[in-house]
Amino acid sequence: MKLTGHLRKMHATLGSPVEYELPLDEQLEPLNPHIGQVITLRATGQIHCVACGRKTKKSYSQGHCYPCSQSLASCDLCIMKPETCHYDEGTCRQPEWGEEHCMQAHYVYLANSSGIKVGITRQNQVPTRWIDQGASQALAILKVKHRRLSGLVEVALKKHVSDRTDWRRMLKGTPEFVDLQAKRDELLAATAHELAILREQFGADSILELDDRTAATLDYPVNEYPTKVSSFNFDKTPEIRATLMGIKGQYLIFDKGVLNIRKFGGYEIELETN
């Protein structure tokens, strides 16, 4: 079978294991059945912006053309550093987008992808955010009023725990089990003073502890993890023909390397399967 279309990030459905589909324009190809099989992914050389559809020679911000990367709120610096959100200052690039995505309740969570980390996500992005990061365990620990506040809380917590995932380590296997509930209690005690100051500034109900939650466990469809992680890049290697060994996060794991699907949003790809 052969399909052609532009890549988007994989669709993932929580299950045991997680079920993945590869979007190629309007087509969705289930990937789990192809694990253990040889597949071919071939870049045609065409790249179109995931936002406006404009043809572009180079992709910015995970699939955007340069003008969109400079004008869209979803490409602003505050997406990577939410504590710098400037919606309240009236300078958001797209206020309506900001209302829908930033001025909504967010969760602050702990995840175990390559070791324990802290992160944030909109409440309607659970568990999608955890799956996209390749987390094997995850636990929402706080609910906050909006994105900027979640970023400020994260700044306080990351003084005690990392806010990053070592993607190479994540792709080498399942991390050692961590008692996330015990870690939650430890971190909330360590940051009690900073959280109290933020509650004084934003309101007593602006940060709510979620002490009744249990940690989620996520299982990924992987037959074999690589011992050494090397990356495929369509800009350097337009064609990949290899055995699909598994899927984790937004990575396809082959017997010859790994491919970050999200990195190549907007690339036109030909997919050949058995």
Residue pairs with C-beta under 8 A, 6 or more apart in sequence:
1 272
1 273
1 274
2 270
2 271
2 272
3 24
3 27
3 29
3 270
3 271
4 24
4 44
4 268
4 269
4 270
4 271
5 23
5 24
5 25
5 26
5 27
5 268
5 269
6 24
6 25
6 48
6 50
6 265
6 266
6 267
6 268
6 269
7 22
7 23
7 24
7 63
7 261
7 264
7 265
7 266
7 267
7 268
7 269
8 23
8 50
8 63
8 265
9 23
9 62
9 132
9 250
9 261
9 262
9 265
10 20
10 21
10 22
10 23
10 31
10 247
10 250
10 261
11 20
11 21
11 22
11 23
11 28
12 18
12 19
12 20
12 21
12 128
12 131
12 132
13 19
13 20
13 21
14 127
14 131
14 218
16 219
17 32
17 219
17 220
17 221
17 222
18 131
18 218
18 219
18 220
18 221
18 247
19 30
19 32
19 221
20 30
20 31
20 32
20 221
20 247
21 28
21 29
21 30
21 31
22 28
22 29
22 31
22 261
22 271
24 269
24 271
29 271
29 273
31 244
31 247
31 252
32 221
32 247
34 244
34 273
34 274
35 221
35 222
35 223
35 244
35 245
35 246
35 247
36 223
36 243
36 244
36 245
37 243
37 244
37 273
37 274
38 241
38 242
38 243
38 244
38 274
39 241
39 242
39 243
39 244
39 271
39 272
39 273
39 274
40 239
40 240
40 241
40 270
40 271
40 272
40 273
41 239
41 240
41 259
41 269
41 270
41 271
42 238
42 239
42 240
42 269
42 270
42 271
42 272
43 234
43 238
43 239
43 264
43 267
43 268
43 269
44 268
44 269
44 270
45 238
45 268
46 55
46 267
46 268
47 55
47 56
47 57
47 58
47 59
47 266
47 267
47 268
48 54
48 55
48 56
48 266
48 268
49 55
49 56
49 63
49 64
49 65
49 68
49 266
50 62
50 63
50 64
50 265
50 266
51 63
51 64
51 65
51 68
51 72
52 65
52 67
52 68
54 65
54 67
54 68
56 65
56 66
56 266
58 66
59 65
59 264
59 265
59 266
59 267
60 66
60 68
60 69
60 75
61 68
61 69
61 74
61 75
62 262
62 263
62 265
63 264
63 265
63 266
63 267
64 72
64 75
64 266
68 75
69 75
71 93
72 93
72 94
72 97
73 92
73 93
73 94
73 97
73 98
73 101
74 97
74 101
76 93
77 84
78 84
78 85
78 86
78 102
78 147
78 148
81 151
82 102
82 120
82 147
82 148
82 150
82 151
82 154
83 148
83 151
83 152
83 154
83 155
84 148
84 151
85 98
85 102
85 146
85 147
85 148
85 151
86 92
87 95
87 98
87 99
87 102
87 103
87 148
88 148
92 98
92 102
101 122
101 147
102 146
102 147
102 148
103 146
103 147
104 122
104 123
104 124
104 146
104 147
105 122
105 123
105 143
105 144
105 145
105 146
106 120
106 121
106 122
106 123
106 143
106 144
106 145
106 146
106 147
106 149
106 150
107 120
107 121
107 122
107 123
107 126
107 140
107 141
107 142
107 143
107 144
107 150
107 210
108 118
108 119
108 120
108 140
108 141
108 142
108 143
108 144
108 150
108 153
108 154
108 157
109 118
109 119
109 120
109 121
109 126
109 129
109 130
109 138
109 139
109 140
109 141
110 116
110 117
110 118
110 119
110 138
110 139
110 141
110 161
110 180
110 183
110 184
110 187
111 117
111 118
111 119
111 130
111 133
111 135
111 137
111 138
111 139
111 165
112 135
112 136
112 137
112 138
112 175
112 177
112 178
112 180
113 133
113 134
113 135
113 136
113 165
113 166
113 170
113 175
113 249
114 134
114 165
114 166
114 167
114 168
114 169
114 170
114 175
115 162
115 166
115 169
115 175
115 178
116 161
116 162
116 178
116 180
116 183
117 161
117 162
117 163
117 164
117 165
118 154
118 157
118 158
118 161
118 162
118 163
118 187
119 129
119 133
119 154
119 163
120 147
120 150
120 151
120 153
120 154
121 129
121 130
122 147
123 143
126 140
127 138
127 216
127 218
130 138
130 216
130 218
131 218
131 249
132 249
132 250
132 262
133 165
133 170
133 249
134 165
134 167
134 170
134 171
134 220
134 248
134 249
134 251
135 218
136 174
136 175
136 217
136 218
136 219
136 220
137 177
137 178
137 180
137 215
137 216
137 217
137 218
138 180
138 215
138 216
138 218
139 180
139 181
139 184
139 213
139 214
139 215
139 216
140 210
140 213
141 184
141 187
141 188
141 209
141 210
141 213
142 153
142 207
142 208
142 209
142 210
143 207
143 208
143 210
144 150
144 153
144 206
144 207
144 208
145 202
145 203
145 205
145 206
145 207
149 198
149 202
149 206
149 207
152 198
153 195
153 198
153 207
154 163
156 191
156 194
156 195
156 198
157 163
157 187
157 191
159 191
160 187
160 190
160 191
161 183
161 187
167 249
167 251
168 229
169 175
170 248
170 249
171 225
171 226
171 229
171 248
171 249
171 251
171 253
171 258
172 225
172 226
172 227
172 229
173 225
180 215
181 214
181 215
184 211
188 195
188 209
195 207
198 206
198 207
199 206
199 207
220 246
220 247
220 248
221 246
221 247
222 245
222 246
222 247
222 248
222 253
223 245
223 246
224 245
224 246
224 253
224 255
225 245
225 246
225 253
226 245
226 253
226 257
226 258
229 257
229 258
230 256
230 257
230 258
231 257
231 258
231 259
231 260
232 240
232 254
232 257
232 258
232 259
234 240
234 264
234 267
234 269
240 254
240 256
240 257
240 259
242 254
242 255
242 256
242 257
243 254
243 255
243 256
244 252
244 253
244 254
245 253
245 254
245 255
246 253
247 253
250 260
250 261
250 262
251 258
251 259
251 260
251 261
252 258
252 259
252 261
